[in-house]
Every structure is written in structure tokens, then in C-alpha cells.
Amino acid sequence: MQIDPRRLAVLLAVHRAGGVLAAGDLLHLTPSAVSQQIARLEESTGTAVLDRQPTGAVLTPAGRVLAEAAEHIEAELIDARKALAALAEDVTGTVVIAGFQSVIRSLLIPLVHQLREQFPALEVVIREMETGKALQSLRSGTVDLLILEDRSLSGEGKPARGTRDVPILEEPWLVVLPAGTPDPASTADLEHLTWLGVDSETAAHTATEHARRAFPPAPAPGHSYYDYNVALSMVAGGLGIALVPALAVREAVPDGAKAVSLPGLGTRTLVARHRTTRSEPRKEVVTVLHAIVALAAGLDADMPRTENPADPS
């Protein structure tokens, strides 16, 4: 008995699609061609493989055996394609990336799906981490790439010896206000509004201090945030105003708040930090880093820039 594996693939398509017509659409074949392949399979095996019913085609016991064999063949072919891709691209291994919520949602998750298609033998692992822990993990070798805010301009956050920062994204700071607040025309209109406090370990702290440098000293704020999602929730709840990067409102601004772009708020730069030793960065780390830079470039081009409604330009 000789069985053509191509006919097994047709049988599997009929089983998955639930009928000959649907299988034809799946395989880009005419229903007649599908029926001919099934008939030849039945002829070569000497047994019926389909029980044709008004509601569709159902596998016979012999058909189930052959469909299971077809699934095994399909799995083997997928593994073979992965192995061939690994040989062709010569990129294998695991790369662990640490980051924070907004960059994971907008950049790293799409990255995983892209690289899964492009480099099947490469595994990318995402870990959400607090910056201090992530820096320690990078030094210890349990994290290969770290996405973080660049604070080197303020004299802080400079890469330690044995590491290097690669800029990947520059995005504007936006001021987020409660929805009922009049639209500001400039940063001067923000002086008498209540500002939320921001953790001094974040880039938003430096940006906020820069935006308020011309204002008279104000009492210490009562409410403060570290995470940008918390800032958005506080603003929507009417507790004050805050600066957030455009990436934080890329998906949507919460009900009860609005984001406005103003001249002078500046930009935030995101960098990817990696180790630099005799053996690092490894080829797979460089591959992932290049993919991050390319994906972020497209993200930057598509970055929503909420314009100031009072600005006629």
C-alpha cells in the first residue's frame, strides 16, 4: 500500500474545514479536485475515509487514523522548516528583554510576533520589571536587553561600565488635564493648576521640573505617581495635572481626561541597554536589538501627537 502524503494533507483539510467545499477554499482547489484526491486516497488504501453527510463530511475510523498521520507529518514539516530557517539565518537561542508596561504593550509584544515569523528558532522572552531590579538582572546576565528612559541628560542613569545604550525612540511629552479644564495655549496657562507629584526616579520628574522652572515655588503636591497609568487615572479623577509621554496615551486617553501638546514640553528618549564584553552582545541579541530599532522607527512615525486645540497651525 502506497499513500501519497499530499492526499493526506487534503484529507486533513476536509476534516478541519468540515466539508469538501470549505476545504477547496482552504487549499485554493476546486471541489472537484478535492473529491478526486479523496477518491484516489480511498482507492490506494482500499477503504472509505469520509462519511459524506448532509451537514458535511465526517472521518471514518480509517480516515481518523490517516488524519492523525497527516497531523504528525505536518508537525514534522514545521520542525524541519524551523531547522532550515535556523541554518539559513544562523540565529538561534533565547533573548530576555525587560521593560515597563507601555513599551511592552506598544513595542515588545508586536516584536515577539514579528520575530517568531522571521526567526522561528529564536525565542524572545518579555519580563515586566521595576527599573532597579531590571538593572541588577542585566548585570547578572538574567536579562539581555533592558528598555528604559534615558536620563543621561540630567546627569543620572548613565550606562555603567560594560553596558551600552542604543536610542530607540524619541516621543513628545504631553500634558494631561481633567476633561473640564480649559485648553491651555502655552505652558504659562499651567501655572495655577494643581500638579501631581512624580517620583524623582522617573524621566517625568525631570520633564516636570523643566516645565515648571519659570513658575513661582509651589507647596509640595499631595498626590504623586510613579507609573504613567496611575497618573492618567489620577488626572481623570480630577486630582491634578501631569506630564506623560505620548506612548502612554497611544491606545487611548481615559474618560475624564485629555492630552494636549504644548511647545516647550520637550521629548522623552527610550534606550535599549545591553552588556558589552568580549562575548557580548551575542548575535541573537544584536538581531533582536536591530528589530527593536526598526519597529520603534515605524512606531515613532505613527506616534499620535495630540495637538493643542488653540494652536492655529
FIDO-532620 format. One record per residue (C-alpha): residue number from 1; residue in one letter; x, y, z. Coordinates in steps of 0.25 Angstrom, whole numbers. Layout:
REM FIDO-532620
NODE  nr rest  east north    up
NODE NUM    A     X     Y     Z
...
//
This chain:
REM FIDO-532620
NODE  nr rest  east north    up
NODE   1    M     0     0     0
NODE   2    Q     6    13    -4
NODE   3    I     0    26     2
NODE   4    D     3    40    -5
NODE   5    P     5    49     7
NODE   6    R    -1    61    -1
NODE   7    R   -14    54    -1
NODE   8    L   -13    52    14
NODE   9    A   -12    67    14
NODE  10    V   -25    69     6
NODE  11    L   -32    59    16
NODE  12    L   -27    67    28
NODE  13    A   -32    80    21
NODE  14    V   -46    74    19
NODE  15    H   -46    69    33
NODE  16    R   -42    83    39
NODE  17    A   -52    91    29
NODE  18    G   -63    81    31
NODE  19    G   -66    78    17
NODE  20    V   -61    77     2
NODE  21    L   -65    91    -2
NODE  22    A   -59    98    10
NODE  23    A   -46    90     8
NODE  24    G   -46    95    -6
NODE  25    D   -46   109    -1
NODE  26    L   -35   106     9
NODE  27    L   -26    99    -1
NODE  28    H   -29   108   -13
NODE  29    L   -35    96   -21
NODE  30    T   -48    93   -27
NODE  31    P   -57    84   -20
NODE  32    S   -56    74   -32
NODE  33    A   -41    74   -30
NODE  34    V   -42    71   -15
NODE  35    S   -52    60   -17
NODE  36    Q   -43    54   -27
NODE  37    Q   -31    54   -17
NODE  38    I   -40    47    -7
NODE  39    A   -45    37   -16
NODE  40    R   -30    33   -20
NODE  41    L   -27    32    -6
NODE  42    E   -38    23    -3
NODE  43    E   -34    15   -15
NODE  44    S   -20    14   -11
NODE  45    T   -24    10     4
NODE  46    G   -35     1     0
NODE  47    T   -45     7    10
NODE  48    A   -54    19    11
NODE  49    V   -48    31    19
NODE  50    L   -60    40    18
NODE  51    D   -75    38    22
NODE  52    R   -82    49    14
NODE  53    Q   -94    54    21
NODE  54    P  -104    66    18
NODE  55    T   -97    74    29
NODE  56    G   -83    71    24
NODE  57    A   -72    61    23
NODE  58    V   -68    53    35
NODE  59    L   -56    44    36
NODE  60    T   -58    29    37
NODE  61    P   -49    21    47
NODE  62    A   -39    19    36
NODE  63    G   -40    34    32
NODE  64    R   -37    37    46
NODE  65    V   -24    29    46
NODE  66    L   -20    35    33
NODE  67    A   -23    49    38
NODE  68    E   -15    47    51
NODE  69    A    -3    42    42
NODE  70    A    -5    55    34
NODE  71    E    -4    64    46
NODE  72    H     9    57    50
NODE  73    I    15    59    36
NODE  74    E    10    74    37
NODE  75    A    17    75    51
NODE  76    E    30    69    45
NODE  77    L    30    79    33
NODE  78    I    28    91    42
NODE  79    D    40    86    51
NODE  80    A    48    84    38
NODE  81    R    45    98    33
NODE  82    K    49   104    47
NODE  83    A    62    96    46
NODE  84    L    65   100    32
NODE  85    A    62   115    35
NODE  86    A    72   114    47
NODE  87    L    82   109    37
NODE  88    A    79   120    27
NODE  89    E    78   131    37
NODE  90    D    88   125    47
NODE  91    V    80   132    58
NODE  92    T    76   123    70
NODE  93    G    75   124    85
NODE  94    T    68   132    95
NODE  95    V    68   147    97
NODE  96    V    61   152   110
NODE  97    I    56   167   110
NODE  98    A    52   175   122
NODE  99    G    43   187   120
NODE 100    F    31   194   126
NODE 101    Q    16   194   123
NODE 102    S    14   204   112
NODE 103    V    27   199   104
NODE 104    I    23   185   106
NODE 105    R     9   187   100
NODE 106    S    13   196    89
NODE 107    L    26   191    85
NODE 108    L    31   178    91
NODE 109    I    18   169    88
NODE 110    P    18   173    73
NODE 111    L    33   170    73
NODE 112    V    31   156    78
NODE 113    H    20   153    67
NODE 114    Q    29   159    57
NODE 115    L    42   151    61
NODE 116    R    34   138    62
NODE 117    E    31   139    47
NODE 118    Q    45   143    43
NODE 119    F    54   135    52
NODE 120    P    46   122    57
NODE 121    A    58   117    64
NODE 122    L    59   130    72
NODE 123    E    52   131    86
NODE 124    V    49   145    91
NODE 125    V    44   146   106
NODE 126    I    38   158   111
NODE 127    R    39   162   126
NODE 128    E    32   174   133
NODE 129    M    42   179   143
NODE 130    E    44   191   152
NODE 131    T    56   198   147
NODE 132    G    65   195   159
NODE 133    K    63   181   158
NODE 134    A    64   181   143
NODE 135    L    78   188   144
NODE 136    Q    82   177   154
NODE 137    S    77   166   145
NODE 138    L    84   172   133
NODE 139    R    97   172   141
NODE 140    S    95   158   146
NODE 141    G    92   153   132
NODE 142    T    78   148   134
NODE 143    V    73   160   125
NODE 144    D    80   162   111
NODE 145    L    73   175   107
NODE 146    L    67   186   116
NODE 147    I    57   197   111
NODE 148    L    57   209   119
NODE 149    E    56   224   120
NODE 150    D    69   232   116
NODE 151    R    72   241   128
NODE 152    S    87   243   124
NODE 153    L    84   258   120
NODE 154    S    80   261   135
NODE 155    G    94   254   139
NODE 156    E    87   242   144
NODE 157    G    84   228   139
NODE 158    K    97   227   131
NODE 159    P   101   213   126
NODE 160    A   110   206   135
NODE 161    R   123   201   130
NODE 162    G   121   189   122
NODE 163    T   108   193   117
NODE 164    R   104   202   105
NODE 165    D    91   210   102
NODE 166    V    85   210    88
NODE 167    P    74   221    86
NODE 168    I    61   214    80
NODE 169    L    50   224    81
NODE 170    E    48   239    84
NODE 171    E    34   244    87
NODE 172    P    28   257    92
NODE 173    W    23   260   106
NODE 174    L     8   263   107
NODE 175    V     1   270   118
NODE 176    V   -11   262   123
NODE 177    L   -22   270   129
NODE 178    P   -36   267   134
NODE 179    A   -46   268   123
NODE 180    G   -53   280   128
NODE 181    T   -41   289   129
NODE 182    P   -40   300   119
NODE 183    D   -30   297   108
NODE 184    P   -16   303   111
NODE 185    A   -10   311   100
NODE 186    S     4   311   106
NODE 187    T    11   305   118
NODE 188    A     9   319   125
NODE 189    D    -6   315   126
NODE 190    L    -2   303   134
NODE 191    E     4   311   146
NODE 192    H    -8   312   155
NODE 193    L   -13   298   152
NODE 194    T   -11   287   163
NODE 195    W     1   278   158
NODE 196    L     2   263   163
NODE 197    G    15   260   169
NODE 198    V    24   250   161
NODE 199    D    35   240   167
NODE 200    S    49   246   165
NODE 201    E    54   233   159
NODE 202    T    46   235   146
NODE 203    A    49   244   134
NODE 204    A    35   250   136
NODE 205    H    41   257   149
NODE 206    T    52   264   141
NODE 207    A    42   268   130
NODE 208    T    32   273   140
NODE 209    E    43   281   147
NODE 210    H    47   287   134
NODE 211    A    33   291   130
NODE 212    R    31   298   144
NODE 213    R    44   305   144
NODE 214    A    38   318   141
NODE 215    F    27   317   152
NODE 216    P    28   322   166
NODE 217    P    31   311   176
NODE 218    A    18   303   180
NODE 219    P    15   295   192
NODE 220    A    18   281   191
NODE 221    P     8   273   184
NODE 222    G    -1   263   192
NODE 223    H    -3   253   181
NODE 224    S     8   246   174
NODE 225    Y    11   235   164
NODE 226    Y    22   226   158
NODE 227    D    14   219   147
NODE 228    Y     8   227   136
NODE 229    N    -5   219   136
NODE 230    V    -6   223   151
NODE 231    A    -4   238   146
NODE 232    L   -15   236   136
NODE 233    S   -25   231   146
NODE 234    M   -22   242   156
NODE 235    V   -24   252   145
NODE 236    A   -37   246   141
NODE 237    G   -41   246   155
NODE 238    G   -39   261   156
NODE 239    L   -27   261   165
NODE 240    G   -18   269   157
NODE 241    I   -10   270   144
NODE 242    A     3   262   140
NODE 243    L    13   261   128
NODE 244    V    13   247   121
NODE 245    P    20   242   109
NODE 246    A    12   240    96
NODE 247    L    14   225    97
NODE 248    A     6   225   110
NODE 249    V    -7   230   102
NODE 250    R    -4   223    89
NODE 251    E   -16   214    91
NODE 252    A   -26   224    97
NODE 253    V   -27   235   107
NODE 254    P   -36   230   119
NODE 255    D   -50   237   120
NODE 256    G   -50   249   129
NODE 257    A   -36   253   124
NODE 258    K   -30   260   111
NODE 259    A   -16   260   106
NODE 260    V   -10   273   100
NODE 261    S     3   276    93
NODE 262    L    10   289    96
NODE 263    P    23   296    92
NODE 264    G    34   295   101
NODE 265    L    30   281   108
NODE 266    G    41   274   101
NODE 267    T    43   259    98
NODE 268    R    46   246   105
NODE 269    T    56   237    99
NODE 270    L    55   222   101
NODE 271    V    68   214   100
NODE 272    A    71   199    99
NODE 273    R    83   195   109
NODE 274    H    91   183   107
NODE 275    R   104   177   112
NODE 276    T   118   179   105
NODE 277    T   128   169   107
NODE 278    R   137   160    99
NODE 279    S   126   151    97
NODE 280    E   114   160    97
NODE 281    P   105   165    91
NODE 282    R   102   151    85
NODE 283    K    98   150    71
NODE 284    E    83   147    75
NODE 285    V    83   160    84
NODE 286    V    88   168    72
NODE 287    T    78   163    63
NODE 288    V    67   166    74
NODE 289    L    73   180    76
NODE 290    H    72   183    61
NODE 291    A    58   178    60
NODE 292    I    54   187    72
NODE 293    V    61   200    66
NODE 294    A    53   197    53
NODE 295    L    40   194    59
NODE 296    A    41   207    68
NODE 297    A    44   215    56
NODE 298    G    31   211    50
NODE 299    L    24   214    63
NODE 300    D    30   228    64
NODE 301    A    25   231    50
NODE 302    D    11   226    55
NODE 303    M    12   233    68
NODE 304    P    -1   241    71
NODE 305    R     3   255    75
NODE 306    T    -9   261    81
NODE 307    E    -9   275    76
NODE 308    N   -12   288    84
NODE 309    P   -27   291    80
NODE 310    A   -23   306    82
NODE 311    D   -11   305    73
NODE 312    P   -16   310    59
NODE 313    S    -4   303    52
//
